[in-house]
């Protein structure tokens, strides 16, 4: 009886493991990842008013962010000298830089 249970468990794992791997395929973001990126503001498409809503971002910095587009990574705001690091640190968890869509 114990040997039969072991075989049944092994077969069950054998058939369910591939489904678990497919469910976590890197090709499609999980709903948690999609929700996280959806709640972040894209610095490549944000409006002046959206940017000014962030702490430390006023007219001058929002204009500099927009004038420096496109960005391939959000840390380019610092590496290109658009924002000082202390201002960037205040907003970095709330922004993304999506890849520009080629037409």
C-alpha positions in Angstrom: 0.0 0.0 0.0 2.8 2.4 0.9 4.6 1.7 -2.5 1.3 2.5 -4.3 1.0 5.8 -2.5 4.6 6.7 -3.4 4.0 5.9 -7.1 0.8 7.9 -7.1 2.5 10.9 -5.5 5.4 10.7 -8.0 2.9 10.6 -10.9 0.9 13.5 -9.5 4.1 15.6 -9.2 5.3 14.6 -12.7 2.1 15.9 -14.3 1.6 19.0 -12.2 5.2 20.3 -12.3 5.1 21.3 -16.0 1.8 23.3 -15.4 3.4 25.2 -12.6 6.4 26.1 -14.8 4.2 27.3 -17.6 2.1 29.4 -15.1 5.3 31.2 -14.1 6.6 31.8 -17.6 8.8 34.9 -17.8 7.1 35.8 -21.1 4.1 37.2 -19.3 4.3 39.4 -16.2 2.5 38.2 -13.2 -0.5 40.3 -12.1 1.5 41.6 -9.2 4.3 42.8 -11.5 1.7 44.3 -13.9 0.1 46.1 -11.0 3.4 47.4 -9.8 4.5 48.8 -13.1 1.0 50.2 -13.8 1.1 52.2 -10.6 4.5 53.8 -11.5 4.7 56.9 -13.7 6.6 56.5 -17.0 9.1 59.4 -17.3 9.0 59.0 -21.1 5.3 59.9 -21.3 4.5 61.8 -18.2 3.0 65.3 -18.4 4.4 68.4 -16.7 1.6 68.3 -14.1 2.2 64.6 -13.4 5.9 65.2 -12.8 5.3 68.2 -10.7 3.2 66.1 -8.3 6.4 64.4 -7.1 8.2 65.8 -4.1 11.1 68.1 -5.1 10.0 68.3 -8.8 8.9 71.8 -9.8 8.7 73.6 -13.2 12.4 73.6 -13.8 13.0 69.9 -13.1 9.9 68.8 -14.9 11.0 70.7 -18.0 14.5 69.2 -17.8 13.0 65.7 -17.5 10.8 66.2 -20.6 13.6 67.9 -22.6 15.9 64.9 -21.9 13.6 62.3 -23.3 13.8 59.4 -24.2 15.3 57.5 -21.3 16.1 53.8 -21.5 16.6 53.6 -17.7 15.2 55.8 -14.9 18.7 56.2 -13.4 19.6 58.3 -16.4 17.9 61.2 -14.7 21.0 61.3 -12.5 23.7 60.1 -14.9 22.7 62.7 -17.5 22.6 65.4 -14.9 18.8 66.0 -15.2 18.2 65.6 -11.5 20.4 65.7 -8.4 20.7 62.4 -6.7 18.8 63.5 -3.6 15.8 64.5 -5.6 16.0 61.3 -7.7 16.1 59.2 -4.5 12.7 60.7 -3.5 11.0 59.6 -6.7 12.9 56.5 -7.9 10.5 54.0 -6.4 7.5 55.7 -8.1 8.8 56.0 -11.7 9.8 53.8 -14.6 11.4 54.4 -18.0 9.7 52.3 -20.6 11.4 51.5 -23.9 10.2 53.8 -26.6 8.0 52.0 -29.1 9.5 51.8 -32.6 7.1 52.7 -35.4 
